[in-house]
Amino acid sequence: MSYRPVATIIIILISFAVTFMAPVFDTSVYGINGHPTEWLSFLPSTPWRHKQLSLFFSPFLHINFLHFINNMVMFTPIAMIIERKKSGFFLILTFFSIHFHVLLLLVLINVLSPMGNKTFLGSSHVIIGLYTFWSLSNKKYSMLFWPLLVIAIGLWDGHSLSLLAHVLGFIVGVEHLLIGRLCNKFCPKRSN
């Protein structure tokens, strides 16, 4: 049986389409001011804005071609590993689970320490979460090099917003591992 990374390719194609088709839209037609990278990105102070579009589109939206390529180069290997070892459904479910969990944490952080109109977009938080979750759950600790490198570069560059999203992605990756282990330990097993 040959393996085809269908879910990985679908996520990459959606990211490509959203990133490169978004600027085509004339926002005045929809009564929304600003560039799509502004109104489709996630704003923790108003998470429900624009009919919740940003909740779903923000991980697929990238600022430019370089941002898109960097994220997809990091995403593709871990996505293909997860899809091959588990399934495409597991990859998509984990992708959105990490994404929504990070967004929830951003909203909670914003309540405690308001961020103003700072927005979040891109999939790096999910990618870091995937690497963290998979490397820890499979005891492939050398794979932690990548998320830790991205976090270290963020510390060095001083980009506080992207650093926050990256650190939250790492934390959520650890949380997913712990939740999975707790579920395996305490959830009743189904008999065949």
GIMOQUI-V645465 format. One record per residue. N is the residue number from 1. RES is the residue in one small letter. NEAR is the number of other ideal C-beta (glycine too) atoms within 10 Angstrom. D_LAST is the distance of its C-alpha to the last C-alpha in whole Angstrom. Layout:
BEGIN
n=N res=RES near=NEAR d_last=D_LAST
n=N res=RES near=NEAR d_last=D_LAST
END
This chain:
BEGIN
n=1 res=m near=3 d_last=26
n=2 res=s near=3 d_last=28
n=3 res=y near=8 d_last=27
n=4 res=r near=11 d_last=29
n=5 res=p near=18 d_last=30
n=6 res=v near=11 d_last=30
n=7 res=a near=20 d_last=29
n=8 res=t near=24 d_last=31
n=9 res=i near=15 d_last=34
n=10 res=i near=13 d_last=33
n=11 res=i near=24 d_last=34
n=12 res=i near=19 d_last=37
n=13 res=l near=11 d_last=38
n=14 res=i near=13 d_last=38
n=15 res=s near=20 d_last=40
n=16 res=f near=15 d_last=42
n=17 res=a near=11 d_last=43
n=18 res=v near=20 d_last=43
n=19 res=t near=25 d_last=45
n=20 res=f near=13 d_last=48
n=21 res=m near=10 d_last=48
n=22 res=a near=18 d_last=48
n=23 res=p near=11 d_last=52
n=24 res=v near=7 d_last=53
n=25 res=f near=14 d_last=52
n=26 res=d near=7 d_last=55
n=27 res=t near=15 d_last=54
n=28 res=s near=8 d_last=57
n=29 res=v near=7 d_last=56
n=30 res=y near=11 d_last=53
n=31 res=g near=6 d_last=55
n=32 res=i near=16 d_last=54
n=33 res=n near=9 d_last=56
n=34 res=g near=10 d_last=55
n=35 res=h near=13 d_last=54
n=36 res=p near=21 d_last=50
n=37 res=t near=19 d_last=49
n=38 res=e near=15 d_last=50
n=39 res=w near=20 d_last=49
n=40 res=l near=23 d_last=45
n=41 res=s near=19 d_last=45
n=42 res=f near=26 d_last=43
n=43 res=l near=22 d_last=46
n=44 res=p near=21 d_last=44
n=45 res=s near=15 d_last=47
n=46 res=t near=12 d_last=46
n=47 res=p near=15 d_last=43
n=48 res=w near=10 d_last=43
n=49 res=r near=14 d_last=46
n=50 res=h near=14 d_last=46
n=51 res=k near=7 d_last=43
n=52 res=q near=10 d_last=41
n=53 res=l near=15 d_last=41
n=54 res=s near=24 d_last=42
n=55 res=l near=17 d_last=38
n=56 res=f near=14 d_last=37
n=57 res=f near=20 d_last=40
n=58 res=s near=22 d_last=41
n=59 res=p near=29 d_last=38
n=60 res=f near=23 d_last=39
n=61 res=l near=22 d_last=43
n=62 res=h near=24 d_last=45
n=63 res=i near=12 d_last=49
n=64 res=n near=10 d_last=50
n=65 res=f near=11 d_last=49
n=66 res=l near=9 d_last=49
n=67 res=h near=17 d_last=47
n=68 res=f near=21 d_last=44
n=69 res=i near=11 d_last=45
n=70 res=n near=15 d_last=44
n=71 res=n near=21 d_last=41
n=72 res=m near=19 d_last=40
n=73 res=v near=10 d_last=41
n=74 res=m near=19 d_last=39
n=75 res=f near=21 d_last=36
n=76 res=t near=16 d_last=35
n=77 res=p near=14 d_last=34
n=78 res=i near=24 d_last=32
n=79 res=a near=26 d_last=30
n=80 res=m near=16 d_last=30
n=81 res=i near=20 d_last=28
n=82 res=i near=24 d_last=26
n=83 res=e near=22 d_last=25
n=84 res=r near=14 d_last=25
n=85 res=k near=11 d_last=22
n=86 res=k near=13 d_last=20
n=87 res=s near=12 d_last=21
n=88 res=g near=19 d_last=24
n=89 res=f near=10 d_last=22
n=90 res=f near=13 d_last=22
n=91 res=l near=25 d_last=25
n=92 res=i near=17 d_last=27
n=93 res=l near=13 d_last=24
n=94 res=t near=20 d_last=26
n=95 res=f near=22 d_last=29
n=96 res=f near=14 d_last=30
n=97 res=s near=16 d_last=28
n=98 res=i near=26 d_last=31
n=99 res=h near=22 d_last=33
n=100 res=f near=15 d_last=33
n=101 res=h near=21 d_last=32
n=102 res=v near=27 d_last=36
n=103 res=l near=21 d_last=38
n=104 res=l near=14 d_last=37
n=105 res=l near=20 d_last=38
n=106 res=l near=23 d_last=41
n=107 res=v near=15 d_last=42
n=108 res=l near=11 d_last=41
n=109 res=i near=14 d_last=44
n=110 res=n near=17 d_last=46
n=111 res=v near=10 d_last=46
n=112 res=l near=6 d_last=47
n=113 res=s near=7 d_last=50
n=114 res=p near=11 d_last=51
n=115 res=m near=16 d_last=51
n=116 res=g near=9 d_last=53
n=117 res=n near=10 d_last=52
n=118 res=k near=16 d_last=50
n=119 res=t near=18 d_last=48
n=120 res=f near=23 d_last=45
n=121 res=l near=23 d_last=43
n=122 res=g near=24 d_last=42
n=123 res=s near=28 d_last=38
n=124 res=s near=23 d_last=39
n=125 res=h near=28 d_last=38
n=126 res=v near=28 d_last=34
n=127 res=i near=29 d_last=35
n=128 res=i near=28 d_last=36
n=129 res=g near=30 d_last=33
n=130 res=l near=27 d_last=31
n=131 res=y near=27 d_last=32
n=132 res=t near=26 d_last=32
n=133 res=f near=27 d_last=29
n=134 res=w near=22 d_last=28
n=135 res=s near=21 d_last=30
n=136 res=l near=18 d_last=29
n=137 res=s near=14 d_last=25
n=138 res=n near=13 d_last=26
n=139 res=k near=7 d_last=29
n=140 res=k near=12 d_last=31
n=141 res=y near=9 d_last=34
n=142 res=s near=7 d_last=37
n=143 res=m near=19 d_last=35
n=144 res=l near=16 d_last=36
n=145 res=f near=11 d_last=40
n=146 res=w near=17 d_last=40
n=147 res=p near=25 d_last=39
n=148 res=l near=15 d_last=41
n=149 res=l near=10 d_last=44
n=150 res=v near=22 d_last=44
n=151 res=i near=17 d_last=44
n=152 res=a near=12 d_last=47
n=153 res=i near=13 d_last=49
n=154 res=g near=19 d_last=48
n=155 res=l near=13 d_last=50
n=156 res=w near=9 d_last=53
n=157 res=d near=10 d_last=53
n=158 res=g near=7 d_last=53
n=159 res=h near=13 d_last=51
n=160 res=s near=12 d_last=50
n=161 res=l near=13 d_last=48
n=162 res=s near=17 d_last=46
n=163 res=l near=18 d_last=46
n=164 res=l near=19 d_last=44
n=165 res=a near=25 d_last=42
n=166 res=h near=25 d_last=41
n=167 res=v near=19 d_last=40
n=168 res=l near=23 d_last=38
n=169 res=g near=28 d_last=36
n=170 res=f near=22 d_last=36
n=171 res=i near=16 d_last=35
n=172 res=v near=26 d_last=32
n=173 res=g near=28 d_last=31
n=174 res=v near=13 d_last=31
n=175 res=e near=17 d_last=29
n=176 res=h near=21 d_last=26
n=177 res=l near=17 d_last=26
n=178 res=l near=12 d_last=26
n=179 res=i near=14 d_last=24
n=180 res=g near=12 d_last=21
n=181 res=r near=12 d_last=21
n=182 res=l near=10 d_last=22
n=183 res=c near=9 d_last=19
n=184 res=n near=9 d_last=17
n=185 res=k near=7 d_last=18
n=186 res=f near=7 d_last=18
n=187 res=c near=8 d_last=16
n=188 res=p near=5 d_last=13
n=189 res=k near=6 d_last=10
n=190 res=r near=5 d_last=6
n=191 res=s near=4 d_last=4
n=192 res=n near=3 d_last=0
END
